[in-house]
Amino acid sequence: MKRNENPTLYRTPLQYSQMLHRKWLKPGGTLFFTDFCYGSSSHNHSNDFHNYVNKEKQYYLSTVTSCMEELQKVGFDVRVDDLQQEFLNILNTELSAFTTTRQAFINDFSEKDYNTLSTLWANKIRWTQEKQLTWASFTAHKKSTNTTTTTTTTNNTNTNGH
C-alpha cells in the first residue's frame, strides 16, 4: 500500500510507538524491531536512490536518529544497533545465490525480470556502501515510573539527523 492511498491504515513509526506505549505495553515491556533507515549520507542521495525510495516504492524512511528520538518522545528507553554490515553480507549472499540460478530463472520468467532484480540487488549494495541506506535494530523499553531516559547506540551507529 502506498502511504497516501488510505491514510487511516498507514501509520508513521511515531504513531505506532505511541499506540504501543500507551495501549499495549505494560511498564517494563520491550518493543524490538529492525528497520531500514536513511544512512549517514542522508543529505546526499543519488537520483536513483531518491527515485526508488520516494517515487517507485513510496517508502517512509527516517534517519536512525529520528526514529530513536520518536521512540524517546513517547517515553521509551532506546538501544540502537547498527546492522549495516550484516545487511551488506545478506545482500551479497542473496545476489550470489541468485546469479547461480540465472538460466533457470530466465527459463521460468524472463531475462528482463532477471536483469531488473539483479540490478536492484546491486543498487541496494551500492546504496548501503555509500551510506545512503542502512539497517538498524531498535530495542525500546517502556519505562517504569520514576526512571530516566537512557540511550545506547552500538557498532558505530550514525545518529546524525538530516
C-alpha positions in Angstrom: 0.0 0.0 0.0 1.3 3.4 -0.8 1.3 5.8 2.1 -1.3 8.2 0.6 -3.8 5.7 -0.6 -5.6 5.2 2.7 -4.3 7.5 5.4 -6.3 5.7 8.1 -4.4 2.5 7.6 -0.9 4.0 7.1 0.9 5.0 10.3 4.3 6.5 10.8 6.7 4.9 13.3 5.9 7.6 15.8 2.2 6.7 15.6 2.9 3.0 16.1 5.2 3.7 19.0 2.6 6.0 20.6 0.0 3.2 20.3 2.3 0.6 21.7 3.4 2.8 24.6 0.0 4.0 25.6 -2.2 0.9 25.0 -0.3 -2.3 24.7 2.9 -2.4 26.6 3.0 -2.5 30.4 5.7 -0.6 32.2 8.9 -2.5 31.8 7.7 -4.0 28.5 10.0 -4.2 25.5 9.5 -3.3 21.8 12.0 -4.7 19.4 12.1 -4.1 15.6 14.5 -3.6 12.8 14.0 -1.1 10.1 15.7 0.4 7.0 16.7 4.0 7.5 18.5 6.7 5.6 22.2 6.3 6.1 24.7 8.8 7.4 24.9 10.5 4.0 21.2 11.3 4.3 21.6 14.7 2.6 23.5 13.3 -0.4 21.1 10.8 -2.1 21.7 9.8 -5.6 18.9 10.3 -8.1 18.4 6.6 -8.5 18.1 6.1 -4.7 15.7 9.0 -4.3 13.5 7.7 -7.2 13.5 4.2 -5.8 12.5 5.3 -2.2 10.2 8.2 -2.9 8.7 7.6 -6.3 8.8 3.9 -7.2 8.2 2.4 -3.7 7.0 5.4 -1.7 8.7 4.1 1.4 8.7 6.0 4.6 12.3 6.2 5.7 13.7 8.3 8.5 17.2 8.5 9.9 18.3 6.3 12.8 18.4 9.4 15.0 14.9 10.4 14.0 13.5 7.0 14.8 15.3 6.9 18.1 14.0 10.3 19.0 10.5 9.4 18.1 10.6 6.5 20.5 12.1 8.6 23.2 9.4 11.3 22.8 6.7 8.8 23.8 8.7 7.6 26.8 10.9 4.6 25.7 14.5 4.0 26.8 16.2 3.1 23.5 19.1 1.0 22.4 20.1 1.1 18.7 22.3 -1.4 17.0 23.8 -0.8 13.5 23.2 -3.7 11.3 24.7 -2.2 8.1 27.4 -4.8 7.8 25.0 -7.7 8.3 22.7 -6.1 5.7 25.6 -6.0 3.2 26.5 -9.6 4.0 22.9 -10.7 3.4 22.6 -8.7 0.2 25.8 -10.1 -1.2 24.9 -13.7 -0.2 21.5 -13.3 -1.8 22.8 -11.8 -5.0 25.5 -14.5 -5.3 22.8 -17.3 -4.8 20.5 -15.6 -7.3 23.2 -15.3 -10.0 23.8 -19.1 -9.8 20.2 -19.6 -10.8 20.3 -17.2 -13.7 19.3 -19.6 -16.5 16.6 -21.4 -14.6 15.1 -18.0 -13.6 15.2 -16.8 -17.1 13.5 -20.0 -18.3 10.7 -19.5 -15.8 10.4 -15.8 -16.1 12.4 -13.6 -18.4 15.8 -12.1 -18.9 14.3 -8.7 -18.3 13.0 -9.8 -14.9 16.4 -11.3 -14.1 18.2 -8.1 -15.0 15.7 -6.0 -13.1 16.1 -8.0 -9.9 19.9 -8.3 -10.1 20.3 -4.6 -10.8 18.1 -3.8 -7.8 20.2 -6.0 -5.5 23.4 -4.4 -6.8 21.9 -0.9 -6.3 21.0 -1.8 -2.7 24.5 -3.0 -2.1 25.9 0.3 -3.6 23.5 2.5 -1.7 24.4 0.8 1.6 28.2 1.0 0.9 27.7 4.7 0.1 25.8 5.1 3.4 22.6 6.3 1.7 20.8 3.3 3.2 21.3 1.4 6.4 19.6 -1.2 8.6 19.3 -0.9 12.3 17.7 -2.6 15.2 15.8 -0.8 17.9 15.2 -2.1 21.4 12.8 0.2 23.3 11.9 -0.4 26.9 8.8 1.2 28.3 10.0 2.9 31.4 8.5 2.1 34.8 7.5 5.2 36.7 10.4 7.2 38.2 13.1 6.3 35.7 15.2 8.5 33.5 15.7 8.2 29.7 18.8 6.4 28.5 20.0 6.0 25.0 22.6 3.4 23.9 24.0 3.1 20.4 26.4 0.3 19.4 28.5 -0.7 16.5 29.3 2.9 15.4 25.7 3.7 14.5 25.5 7.0 12.9 22.8 9.0 14.7 23.1 12.3 12.8 19.7 13.5 11.7 19.0 15.0 8.3 
